[in-house]
Amino acid sequence: MRDVFISTQNYQRFEDLFNDLAANRYGVDMAAVIGRAGRGKTTASERLATQFPEAIYVRPLDFGSPVAVLREVAFVLGGVRPRMSSACYEVLKAELSGNHKVIIVDEADRLGLKHLNVLRDISDHFTIPVILVGEEPLAGKLRQERRLHSRLRDTVTFGPITPSDVLYFYRKALGQAITPEQSKKLARHAEGDFRLVIKDALKVERIMAASGLREINDQVVEEVCK
């Protein structure tokens, strides 16, 4: 199986949101991308960061104090993690002033309200769009404070992987043209989770190799989905 990136419908909505934030500043310059684990949010975030030079991808690893988020943003921008918040802001000022950056913060559902308000401060102070990416609890946290929720320009929900996404994935990753009905069965079996789509595809490959098959047939799909 080839390592490929699939521009799913979820990713396309994410990219549209990113482009809108990058191009326009309205004073409501935060957004949220929310969905269950396994639907491709992190992969999409990392893809945007590699495709667009204005995208800054941040994935905080230390969630102990709000300044830890500042340190991580400073590190991604300037390669340093100052201990004091004032020093972090100096790095941000040097790197963000006059630049049209968009900060994408992954796993934002793991952040507390104090952490999220630090990101709001960054967005406000430097007029920088901030996209918060996380699982469903993130939506509830943002609704707890009006000053956070009112700054969201839009929210993109990562829905289940669609049969058309699965069909395209099998074509690109395995070089196999599965039927629409097969793609529907595989999408249902994966329960909307792209990670499970990948696991099923690996199982398909093993079955085909063991059986000497060159094309996916209905029996292979049934075996994977049983």
N, C-alpha and C positions, 0 to 999 in steps of 0.2 A: 504494500500500500504506500502510495506517495504521500509525502508531507505537504499538504496544500492548504491554502486559505480559501474558504468559501464565503462569498459575499451574500450572506443570508438576508432575509427580509429584515430581521432584527438589526443586523449591522447597517443596512442601508438607512434605516430610520435614525440610528445613532450618528451616522456620518452626516445626514441632513441637519440634525441638531447641532453638531459640531460646527459645520459650515456657517450656520446662521449666527451662532455665538461669535465665531471668529470674524465675521464680516460686519456685524452690527452691535453697537453699544447703546443700550437704552436705559441703563440704570437698574434694570432687572436682569442681571447678567450671570445668574446661577441656574443650574439645571440638574435634573436627577435622571439616572438610568437605573431602573429597578427590575429585578427578576430573580427567579429561583436559581439556586446553584446548578451549574451544568449547562446553562443555556448560551454560554459563549460571551459573557460580559467582559471578562478579563482578556480573552483573546481579541475581542473587538477593540478594547481600549489600547492594547499593545500595538495592534495593527494601525490604528490612527496615529499613534506616536511615531511609528516608523514611516508613515506615508506623508505626514504633514509636519514640516519643521517648526511650526508654531505650537504644536501640541507638546505639553509637558506631562509625562506620566509619573504619578506618585503612588506608591503603595506603602503606607506607613507600617513599619514592623513593630515599633514600640508604642503601645497605646497607653502607657502609664500616665503621662501628663500632656496637657495641651501644647507645651513647648516642643514636645517630641515631634508633633506634626510640622511645626515650623522648621525644626532641624532637618526633617526629611525633604521638605520643599527646598530649603537652602542647599542641601546636598545635591539634589537633582539639578538645580540651577547653577550653583557655583562650585560644587565639589567639596564643600566643607560643611561640618555640622557644629556650629557654635553652641556653646553651653547656654548662653543668655539669650532671651528672646529679643533684646535690643540689637544684639549682634546679628541675629538671624534676619531681622528686618532690614539691616544695613545691606546684607547680601541680596535680599529681595529687591531693595531699592536700586542697587547697582545693576541687577540683571533684568528687571522688569520695566524700569522707567523708559518710556518711549518705544517699548516693544509690544507687538501685538501677539501675545501668548494666550493660550488657553490651557488651564491646569485641569487635568483629569485625575481625580482621586479615587483609587480602587479600594474595595472593601470598606467603604464609608459607613456601612451599616454597623461596623464594629466600633465606630467612634462614638464618644459621648457628646452631649450637647455643648460642653465647653470646647471640645475639639472642633466641632462643626462651626461654632461661632468664631474660632480662630480663622477658619477658611473663609467665613463671611467677611471678616475684617480684611483679609488679604484682597478679596474681590472688590470690596468697597474702596480701600485705600489706594490700590494700584489700578483700579478700573480694569480688572482682569476677569474674564469669565472663568468660572469654576464649575466643573461637571462632577457631581457626586455619584459614584457607581456602587451599587450594593444590592443585597437581598431585601426581601419585603419589609423587614423591620425598619429599614431606613425611612420609608414613607411615614411611618408613625412618629419617628423621632422628629422629622422635619415639621410635622403638623403641631408638635408641642409648643413651638415658638413661632409666633407670627412673623417676627423679623427674619426668620429663616424661610418660612414657607412663602411669604410674600415676595421674596426675591427670586423665586423659581420662575424662569421664563417658560419652561416647559418640562414635562416629564415623559420619558420614553419607557415603555414597559416591554421587556423582553419576553415575548410569548413563547409557546412551545415551538420547537422546530417543525416546519411544515413538510408535507410530502414532496413538494417541489424542491425544498432545500436538500432533502435526502437523495432525491433523484440526481440533482446536480453534483452532490458530494460523491456518489458512486461513479459518476461519469469521470470526474476529475481525479479522484484518489485511486480508484481501482480500474479505470478505463472500461467500465461496464455500463451498458445501456439497459438499466432495469425498466420494467413497465410501470405505468402510473399505479396500477393495483399493487404491485410489489412495494413500491415506495410508500403507499398508504399503510400497508401492513408493518413495514419496518419503522415508520414514524410512530405508529400506535405502540409498538413493542418498546420503543425507546422512551415512551412517556414524555415526549417533548424535550428530552435531555440530550444535548449534542454529544456529551461524553459517552452515553450509551449507544448512540449512533455509531461512534468510532469503534466501541467494543464489539458491536454486532458485525461491523464490517471486517474486523480482524477474524471473527469466527467464520464469516463467510469465506474468507481467504483460506482458512485452515480446512474447511469442508471441501472446497474446490480442489485444493492441492491433494488431499487424501483420496478424492474420487476421480482425479484426472480430468476434471471439467474445465472447459475454457470459457464458458458463459454461465451466468447465474440463471437458474431455472426456478420454477415455483417450489420444487421439492427442497432446494437449498434454503429458500426464504422460510418455508414452513419449519424446517429443522431449526433455524436460528430463532424463530419466534415462538416455538412451542413452550 
